């Protein structure tokens, strides 16, 4: 076993024994952790396995930095940043990489513990790491959206849908045709050199089925819960980004179906025009139940930039299944940010709905505009479903009597003025 292999192995042992990093023990044991001679200029993960370039490790001078590197890659796995951030990587790989690294490096920087019996820190970031304290407790998507609006320099990534690097010292990765002009970026007045960032083919993750991705995510959740119990016994503080993952989740699909189904309660009527066939075989003649179709369902979708295309598509796909289940007479989709920029109305046949959706908007966020629009247009909906990141105005005006369900992608602290809130996500 070479010197660099031994350093990585020792880093794992130290991290799994320390109270502040024991939380990630189960994740560290997932997949493979290997040191390679080629094909890895720095270090990367495919969402399960972790790979470290030997030459890169030789340039990491201290053991706290080696431990920081190992924790960095495992945090990418623990936070499920690759599958969750797919739409961001496809849109702009550089900014998605930087956003992921900002989140991970803030967690690492916040760990102040030392090796027992010494003053040596358990983990440290290498020089030039992509780090800004303002992003503490931010999610990857929150950082990404901020960078889209405020980051200077660099080239906009074309997004090949399957490549990205995870580099604690650089953060981003290069476009396929990058000529070097995008190697320096500026965030909040601080410049970062991302020229050493690598690319990694995530084809195997891309080719996995939804069920296979779910299995991986479930395994990560299990590993974190087991690590969380160990860390709890050690008296460790669990970061908010991790504690959010450990909270029991309500399946948003079930919540959406239950909400829409409840809107048709009381609409079932008995009719003698159609007899109950189950009782007719016993020579008993009873009326059958006739289900009236639900009236109009309004889907108000936030297009302020926080709802990725993949999330919108997933929501629309579920909308089609809801339509099949409840047979609404009409579905009205409202596209909004600071105002309702457009609507699409569908009647009867909803099978092609996903392909027909045409998002409009892309500015700020002011959800009160949805209530204003519905009242102005005198839309009489059986129920209203709002898809949003939850980062909206604090004084929401919601003068709608229709039952409202809020499907929130990001802001856990958001509390709707009326109605029910459900965390929307792909887990």
C-alpha positions as CSV (number, residue, x, y, z in Angstrom):
1,X,0.0,0.0,0.0
2,X,1.4,3.3,-1.1
3,X,1.9,6.4,1.1
4,X,-1.1,8.2,-0.4
5,X,-3.4,5.1,0.1
6,X,-2.3,5.0,3.7
7,X,-3.1,8.7,4.2
8,X,-6.6,8.3,2.8
9,X,-7.2,5.2,5.0
10,X,-6.0,7.0,8.1
11,X,-8.2,9.9,7.2
12,X,-11.2,7.7,7.1
13,X,-10.4,6.1,10.5
14,X,-9.8,9.6,12.1
15,X,-13.1,11.0,10.7
16,X,-15.2,8.0,11.8
17,X,-13.8,8.2,15.3
18,X,-14.3,12.0,15.8
19,X,-17.5,13.3,17.4
20,X,-18.0,16.0,14.8
21,X,-17.5,13.8,11.8
22,X,-18.8,10.4,13.0
23,X,-22.1,11.3,11.5
24,X,-20.7,10.5,8.0
25,X,-19.3,7.1,9.0
26,X,-21.9,5.1,7.1
27,X,-21.6,7.2,4.0
28,X,-17.8,6.7,4.0
29,X,-18.3,3.0,4.0
30,X,-20.6,3.1,1.0
31,X,-19.1,2.2,-2.4
32,X,-15.4,2.3,-3.1
33,X,-12.8,4.8,-1.9
34,X,-9.6,4.5,-4.0
35,X,-6.5,6.3,-5.0
36,X,-5.7,6.2,-8.7
37,X,-2.7,7.1,-10.9
38,X,-4.6,8.5,-13.9
39,X,-8.0,9.8,-15.0
40,X,-8.4,11.9,-11.9
41,X,-6.5,15.2,-11.7
42,X,-8.0,16.0,-8.3
43,X,-10.8,14.0,-6.6
44,X,-14.4,13.2,-7.5
45,X,-17.4,11.2,-6.6
46,X,-20.1,9.6,-8.8
47,X,-22.7,9.9,-6.1
48,X,-21.6,6.7,-4.3
49,X,-17.9,5.9,-5.0
50,X,-15.0,8.3,-4.2
51,X,-11.8,8.6,-6.2
52,X,-8.6,10.5,-5.3
53,X,-5.8,11.4,-7.7
54,X,-2.4,10.2,-6.4
55,X,-0.5,13.2,-7.8
56,X,-3.1,15.6,-6.3
57,X,-2.8,14.0,-2.9
58,X,1.0,14.4,-3.1
59,X,0.4,18.1,-3.3
60,X,-1.8,18.2,-0.2
61,X,0.7,19.1,2.4
62,X,-1.1,18.5,5.7
63,X,-3.2,15.6,7.2
64,X,-6.1,17.9,8.2
65,X,-6.3,18.9,4.6
66,X,-6.3,15.3,3.5
67,X,-9.1,14.6,6.0
68,X,-10.9,17.7,4.7
69,X,-10.6,16.3,1.1
70,X,-12.0,13.0,2.1
71,X,-14.9,14.6,4.0
72,X,-15.5,16.9,1.0
73,X,-16.2,14.0,-1.3
74,X,-18.3,12.1,1.2
75,X,-20.4,15.2,1.9
76,X,-21.3,15.4,-1.8
77,X,-22.7,11.9,-1.4
78,X,-24.4,12.6,1.9
79,X,-26.2,15.6,0.5
80,X,-27.2,13.8,-2.6
81,X,-26.0,16.7,-4.7
82,X,-25.4,14.8,-7.9
83,X,-28.9,13.4,-8.4
84,X,-30.7,16.3,-6.8
85,X,-28.7,18.9,-8.8
86,X,-29.1,17.2,-12.2
87,X,-31.0,20.1,-13.7
88,X,-28.5,22.6,-12.4
89,X,-25.5,20.7,-13.8
90,X,-27.3,20.5,-17.2
91,X,-28.0,24.2,-17.2
92,X,-24.5,25.4,-16.1
93,X,-22.0,22.9,-14.8
94,X,-19.5,25.5,-13.6
95,X,-22.0,27.3,-11.3
96,X,-23.5,24.0,-10.2
97,X,-20.1,22.7,-9.1
98,X,-19.3,25.9,-7.3
99,X,-22.7,25.9,-5.6
100,X,-22.2,22.3,-4.4
101,X,-18.7,23.1,-3.2
102,X,-19.8,26.2,-1.3
103,X,-22.3,24.2,0.7
104,X,-19.9,21.3,1.4
105,X,-16.9,23.6,2.3
106,X,-19.1,25.7,4.7
107,X,-19.9,22.5,6.6
108,X,-16.2,21.6,6.7
109,X,-15.1,25.1,7.8
110,X,-17.7,25.0,10.6
111,X,-16.0,22.0,12.1
112,X,-13.6,23.3,14.7
113,X,-12.8,20.1,16.6
114,X,-9.2,18.9,17.1
115,X,-7.5,15.5,17.2
116,X,-7.6,14.2,20.7
117,X,-4.5,15.2,22.7
118,X,-3.3,17.8,20.2
119,X,-4.2,21.2,18.8
120,X,-4.4,19.8,15.2
121,X,-7.8,20.4,13.6
122,X,-9.7,17.4,12.4
123,X,-10.3,18.9,9.0
124,X,-9.1,21.9,7.1
125,X,-9.8,23.4,3.7
126,X,-6.8,23.7,1.3
127,X,-5.6,27.1,0.1
128,X,-7.9,28.6,-2.6
129,X,-10.9,26.6,-1.6
130,X,-14.3,27.9,-2.8
131,X,-15.7,29.2,0.4
132,X,-17.8,32.2,1.5
133,X,-19.3,32.3,5.1
134,X,-22.4,34.0,3.8
135,X,-23.6,30.7,2.3
136,X,-23.6,28.9,5.7
137,X,-26.8,26.7,6.0
138,X,-27.7,27.5,2.4
139,X,-28.8,24.7,0.1
140,X,-27.0,24.0,-3.2
141,X,-30.0,25.3,-5.1
142,X,-30.1,28.5,-3.1
143,X,-26.4,29.1,-3.7
144,X,-26.8,28.3,-7.4
145,X,-29.6,30.7,-7.9
146,X,-27.6,33.4,-6.1
147,X,-24.6,32.8,-8.3
148,X,-26.6,33.0,-11.4
149,X,-27.6,36.5,-10.5
150,X,-24.4,37.7,-8.9
151,X,-21.4,35.7,-10.1
152,X,-18.9,37.6,-12.4
153,X,-16.6,36.1,-14.9
154,X,-16.4,32.5,-16.2
155,X,-18.3,31.0,-19.1
156,X,-21.8,29.8,-19.0
157,X,-21.6,26.0,-19.1
158,X,-23.5,24.3,-21.9
159,X,-24.4,21.4,-19.7
160,X,-23.8,18.0,-21.3
161,X,-26.1,16.3,-18.9
162,X,-23.5,13.9,-17.6
163,X,-20.3,15.5,-16.6
164,X,-19.1,17.4,-13.5
165,X,-16.2,17.6,-11.2
166,X,-16.1,17.8,-7.4
167,X,-13.0,19.7,-6.5
168,X,-12.6,21.3,-3.0
169,X,-9.8,23.6,-4.2
170,X,-11.5,24.8,-7.4
171,X,-15.1,24.2,-7.3
172,X,-16.1,24.4,-11.0
173,X,-15.4,22.5,-14.1
174,X,-14.6,23.5,-17.6
175,X,-16.9,23.6,-20.6
176,X,-16.1,21.3,-23.5
177,X,-14.9,24.3,-25.6
178,X,-13.5,26.4,-22.7
179,X,-10.5,28.4,-24.0
180,X,-9.4,29.5,-20.5
181,X,-11.5,32.8,-20.5
182,X,-13.7,31.3,-17.8
183,X,-11.0,30.2,-15.4
184,X,-11.4,33.2,-13.0
185,X,-14.7,34.0,-11.4
186,X,-15.6,36.6,-8.8
187,X,-18.1,36.1,-6.0
188,X,-18.8,38.9,-3.6
189,X,-15.6,40.6,-4.5
190,X,-13.4,37.6,-4.1
191,X,-11.8,35.9,-7.1
192,X,-11.4,32.2,-7.5
193,X,-9.1,30.3,-10.0
194,X,-11.0,27.3,-11.2
195,X,-8.6,26.3,-14.0
196,X,-7.6,23.1,-12.2
197,X,-11.2,21.7,-12.0
198,X,-11.7,18.4,-13.6
199,X,-14.6,16.7,-15.5
200,X,-16.1,13.4,-14.6
201,X,-18.5,11.2,-16.6
202,X,-21.5,10.5,-14.5
203,X,-23.0,8.3,-17.2
204,X,-23.7,5.4,-14.9
205,X,-25.8,7.6,-12.6
206,X,-27.6,9.1,-15.5
207,X,-28.5,5.7,-16.9
208,X,-30.0,4.5,-13.6
209,X,-33.7,4.0,-13.3
210,X,-35.8,6.1,-10.9
211,X,-36.0,3.0,-8.7
212,X,-32.3,2.5,-8.7
213,X,-31.6,6.1,-7.8
214,X,-34.2,5.8,-5.0
215,X,-32.4,2.7,-3.6
216,X,-29.1,4.7,-3.5
217,X,-30.9,7.6,-1.8
218,X,-32.5,5.3,0.7
219,X,-29.1,3.7,1.5
220,X,-27.7,7.2,2.1
221,X,-30.5,8.1,4.4
222,X,-30.0,4.8,6.3
223,X,-26.3,5.5,6.6
224,X,-26.8,9.0,7.9
225,X,-29.4,7.9,10.5
226,X,-27.0,5.2,11.8
227,X,-24.2,7.8,11.8
228,X,-26.5,10.3,13.4
229,X,-27.2,7.9,16.3
230,X,-23.5,7.5,16.8
231,X,-22.8,11.3,16.6
232,X,-25.7,11.9,19.0
233,X,-24.2,9.6,21.6
234,X,-21.0,11.6,21.3
235,X,-22.9,14.8,21.8
236,X,-22.2,16.2,18.3
237,X,-24.1,19.0,16.6
238,X,-25.7,17.9,13.3
239,X,-25.6,20.5,10.5
240,X,-29.0,21.8,9.4
241,X,-28.4,20.6,5.8
242,X,-28.0,17.0,7.2
243,X,-30.8,17.2,9.9
244,X,-33.2,18.2,7.1
245,X,-32.3,15.0,5.3
246,X,-32.9,12.9,8.4
247,X,-36.4,14.3,9.1
248,X,-39.3,11.9,8.3
249,X,-40.7,12.8,4.9
250,X,-44.2,12.8,3.6
251,X,-44.3,11.5,0.1
252,X,-45.4,14.6,-1.9
253,X,-47.1,12.5,-4.5
254,X,-49.4,10.9,-1.9
255,X,-50.1,14.3,-0.4
256,X,-51.0,15.8,-3.7
257,X,-53.3,12.9,-4.6
258,X,-55.0,13.1,-1.2
259,X,-55.5,16.8,-1.4
260,X,-57.1,16.7,-4.9
261,X,-59.2,13.7,-3.9
262,X,-60.5,15.5,-0.8
263,X,-61.8,18.2,-3.1
264,X,-64.3,15.8,-4.6
265,X,-65.6,14.4,-1.3
266,X,-69.3,14.7,-1.0
267,X,-69.7,14.8,-4.8
268,X,-70.7,11.1,-5.1
269,X,-74.4,10.6,-5.7
270,X,-76.6,7.5,-6.0
271,X,-78.3,6.9,-9.3
272,X,-81.1,4.5,-10.4
273,X,-80.0,4.9,-14.0
274,X,-77.2,2.4,-13.3
275,X,-77.9,-0.5,-10.9
276,X,-75.3,-2.0,-8.5
277,X,-74.1,-5.0,-10.4
278,X,-72.6,-6.7,-7.4
279,X,-76.0,-6.8,-5.7
280,X,-77.9,-7.8,-8.8
281,X,-76.5,-11.4,-8.7
282,X,-78.3,-11.8,-5.4
283,X,-81.6,-10.4,-6.9
284,X,-81.2,-7.3,-4.9
285,X,-81.7,-4.1,-6.9
286,X,-79.9,-1.0,-5.5
287,X,-78.7,2.2,-7.1
288,X,-75.0,2.5,-8.0
289,X,-72.7,5.3,-7.0
290,X,-72.2,8.0,-9.6
291,X,-69.1,10.1,-9.3
292,X,-69.3,13.7,-10.4
293,X,-66.2,15.0,-12.0
294,X,-64.3,17.7,-10.1
295,X,-64.7,21.2,-11.6
296,X,-61.5,23.2,-12.3
297,X,-58.1,22.7,-10.8
298,X,-55.6,25.5,-10.8
299,X,-51.8,24.8,-10.9
300,X,-49.8,27.9,-10.2
301,X,-46.1,27.3,-11.0
302,X,-43.3,29.5,-9.8
303,X,-41.0,30.4,-12.7
304,X,-38.7,32.7,-10.8
305,X,-35.7,30.5,-11.6
306,X,-35.8,28.2,-8.5
307,X,-38.0,25.5,-10.1
308,X,-35.8,23.5,-12.4
309,X,-37.1,22.0,-15.6
310,X,-36.8,18.5,-14.2
311,X,-39.0,19.5,-11.2
312,X,-41.6,21.1,-13.4
313,X,-41.7,18.0,-15.6
314,X,-42.1,15.7,-12.6
315,X,-44.9,17.9,-11.2
316,X,-46.6,18.0,-14.6
317,X,-46.3,14.2,-14.9
318,X,-48.0,13.8,-11.6
319,X,-50.6,16.3,-12.6
320,X,-51.5,14.0,-15.5
321,X,-52.0,11.1,-13.1
322,X,-54.2,13.3,-10.9
323,X,-56.3,14.2,-13.9
324,X,-56.7,10.5,-14.7
325,X,-57.7,9.8,-11.1
326,X,-60.1,12.6,-10.5
327,X,-61.2,13.6,-14.0
328,X,-61.3,17.4,-13.6
329,X,-63.4,19.3,-16.1
330,X,-60.6,21.8,-16.6
331,X,-57.0,22.3,-15.6
332,X,-55.6,25.8,-15.6
333,X,-51.9,26.2,-15.4
334,X,-50.7,29.7,-14.3
335,X,-47.0,30.7,-14.8
336,X,-45.9,33.4,-12.4
337,X,-43.0,35.2,-10.8
338,X,-43.8,38.8,-9.8
339,X,-46.9,38.6,-11.9
340,X,-48.9,36.0,-13.8
341,X,-47.3,36.0,-17.2
342,X,-49.5,33.5,-18.9
343,X,-52.0,30.7,-18.5
344,X,-52.7,27.5,-20.3
345,X,-56.1,25.8,-20.1
346,X,-56.7,22.1,-20.8
347,X,-60.1,20.4,-21.0
348,X,-60.9,16.7,-21.0
349,X,-57.9,14.9,-22.5
350,X,-54.7,15.4,-20.5
351,X,-52.4,12.8,-21.9
352,X,-50.3,15.2,-23.9
353,X,-50.2,17.9,-21.2
354,X,-46.6,17.5,-20.2
355,X,-45.3,18.3,-23.7
356,X,-47.7,21.2,-24.2
357,X,-46.6,23.1,-21.1
358,X,-44.9,26.4,-22.0
359,X,-43.3,28.1,-18.9
360,X,-43.3,31.9,-18.9
361,X,-41.5,34.3,-16.6
362,X,-38.1,34.2,-14.9
363,X,-37.9,37.4,-12.7
364,X,-38.4,37.9,-9.0
365,X,-41.0,36.2,-6.8
366,X,-44.4,37.7,-5.6
367,X,-46.9,34.9,-5.0
368,X,-49.7,37.4,-4.1
369,X,-50.1,37.9,-7.8
370,X,-51.7,34.5,-8.1
371,X,-54.5,35.4,-5.7
372,X,-54.9,38.8,-7.5
373,X,-55.1,37.1,-10.9
374,X,-57.6,34.5,-9.8
375,X,-59.9,37.1,-8.3
376,X,-59.5,39.5,-11.2
377,X,-60.3,36.8,-13.8
378,X,-63.1,35.4,-11.5
379,X,-61.7,31.9,-11.7
380,X,-63.9,29.5,-9.7
381,X,-61.5,26.6,-8.9
382,X,-62.3,23.5,-6.8
383,X,-58.7,23.7,-5.5
384,X,-55.5,25.6,-6.1
385,X,-52.0,24.0,-6.1
386,X,-49.0,26.3,-5.8
387,X,-45.5,25.1,-6.8
388,X,-42.8,27.4,-5.4
389,X,-39.4,27.5,-3.8
390,X,-41.0,29.3,-0.8
391,X,-38.8,32.4,-1.0
392,X,-41.6,34.9,-1.4
393,X,-42.8,38.1,0.2
394,X,-43.4,38.0,4.0
395,X,-46.8,39.7,3.8
396,X,-48.7,37.4,1.4
397,X,-52.2,38.5,0.4
398,X,-54.2,35.4,-0.3
399,X,-57.9,36.2,-0.8
400,X,-58.9,32.8,-2.2
401,X,-61.7,30.6,-0.7
402,X,-60.7,27.5,-2.7
403,X,-58.6,24.9,-0.8
404,X,-54.9,25.6,-1.4
405,X,-52.0,23.2,-1.3
406,X,-48.4,24.7,-1.3
407,X,-45.8,22.4,-2.8
408,X,-42.5,24.0,-1.6
409,X,-39.1,23.0,-3.1
410,X,-36.7,24.8,-0.8
411,X,-37.6,27.2,2.0
412,X,-38.3,24.9,5.0
413,X,-39.3,27.9,7.2
414,X,-42.0,29.1,4.8
415,X,-45.5,29.1,6.3
416,X,-48.4,29.7,4.0
417,X,-51.1,32.2,5.0
418,X,-53.8,29.5,4.4
419,X,-53.9,25.9,3.3
420,X,-51.5,23.0,3.6
421,X,-47.8,22.9,2.9
422,X,-45.9,19.9,1.6
423,X,-42.2,19.6,0.8
424,X,-41.8,18.9,-2.9
425,X,-38.8,16.9,-4.0
426,X,-37.5,14.0,-6.0
427,X,-36.5,11.7,-3.0
